[in-house]
Structures are given as C-alpha cells and as structure tokens.
Amino acid sequence: MDHVDFAKNAERFLESSRAFNKLVFASADQVMELQLESARRCYVMALDSLKGAAAVKDPQGAKSYLLRRLVAARKLGETLAADGEELVKLGSEYAEGVQEIVGAGLNEPSKRAA
C-alpha cells in the first residue's frame, strides 16, 4: 500500500467518523432538550402543587385541591408517555443513522473492487 492509498483510506475513515460524531451530537442534543422540557414540566407541577396546598383554607378547598392534583398527575402521566414515545422514535432514528454510516463504509470496498 502506498502513500496515496493510505491517504484515501484515512480520509474515508475520517469521513465516516465525522458523520458518526455529527449523529451522536445531534441525537444527544435532542434527548437533552426532551429531558430539560420534562424536568421543567415536573418543576412547574410541583410548584403549582405547593401553591395550591398553601391556599387550602377549609375541607372544600382541600377537596378541590386534591381533584386538581389528580387532573395534573393524569396530564403529567400522559405527557411522560408521549415523551417516552419520542425517545423511542429518537432511538430508532439514531439506529437507522448508524446503520447508514456503517453500510456506506462497508459498501465502499465493493465499489473500489468493481
């Protein structure tokens, strides 16, 4: 193998490596955004709960507070389920991206042989 072949092979490797790194960072960014938004929703729910608890003055207020907490918990559960579905989608997209990168790298030697 001469210097030219080595340089071409190194460039192909670096190209695949750059594509993979770009995919990793994009995927990590999406997951972090989803986690931050989920944490923000939980924080808001907890803060609303504390404010609501502090405002309870009588048994009817307590009943109303508990009903609001039930609705908020149900809504949070639905949102977390949707977040889980989004994570599954992101994971599938990541896996497909990795397969494309690996597939392109594996197909490269067969292109040269032809």
N, C-alpha and C positions, 0 to 999 in steps of 0.2 A: 504494500500500500504506500503510495507516495504522498507527498505533502498536500496536493490538490484534493485527493480522495479524503484525507483526514479532515481537511477544512470543510469540505462539503458535508461529511458525516457529522462533524461538530455543529455546523450550522443547522442541520436538520434536527439534531438533538436539542439544541437551544431553542429552536422554533417550537418544538413540542413542549419543552419546559416552560416557555413563556405563555403558551396557550393554557397549560395546566394551571400555572400561577394566577393568570387572569381569571380563570374559572373559580379557583379557590377563593380569591379575594372577593369576587362578586357574590359568590354564594354566602360567604361569611358575613358580608355586609347586609344581605337580605335577611339572614337569620337574626343578626343582632338588631336590626330595625324591628323585626317582629317581636323579639324579646323585650325590647325597650317599650314598645307600644303596649304590650301585655302588662308589663310592670307598672306603666303609667295608669292603665285602667284599674289595676288592683289597688294602687295608691289612692286614686280618686274614690273608689268604692269604700275603702277603709276610712278615709277622711269624712265622706258623707255619712257613714255609719256612726262615727264618733259625734259628729254634729247633731245627727238625729237623736242619738241616745242622750245627749246633753239637753235636748229640747223637751224630753218627756217630762210631763208635769202630773199626769194622772193615769189611771188604768186605761182609759180610752186612747190616750196618747201612746201608751206602751203597745197597745194592740195595733194601732196604726203604724207605729214604728216597725214592729215585727213583720207586718204584712209588706211594708216597703222593702225590708231586708230580704224577704222571701223572693219578691219580684226581682230585686237586684241580683241576688245569688243565682236565680234561674237564668237571667240575662248574661251574667258573667260566665256561667257554665256553657251556654250556647256560643258565646264569643271564644272561649277557650277551645271548644270543639272545632270551631272554624279555624282557629289558629293551628290546631293540630293537623287539620286537612291541608292548610297552606304549607306546613312543614313537610308533610308527605309529598306534596307537589314539588317543593324546592328540592327535596332529596332525589326525586325521580329525575328532575331536570339536571341535577348535578351528575347523577349516574350516567345519563344519556350523554352529557358533555364529555365525561371521562371516556366513555366508550368511543365517541367520535375521535377524540385525540389519539387514543390507543389504536383504533382502527386505521387512522390515517398513517400512523407510524409503522404499523405492520404492513400496510399496502405499499409503502414506499419502496422496499426492496424488490417487490414483484414488478414495479414499474421500471426499475433500473434493469432488471433481468430481461424484460421484453424488448 
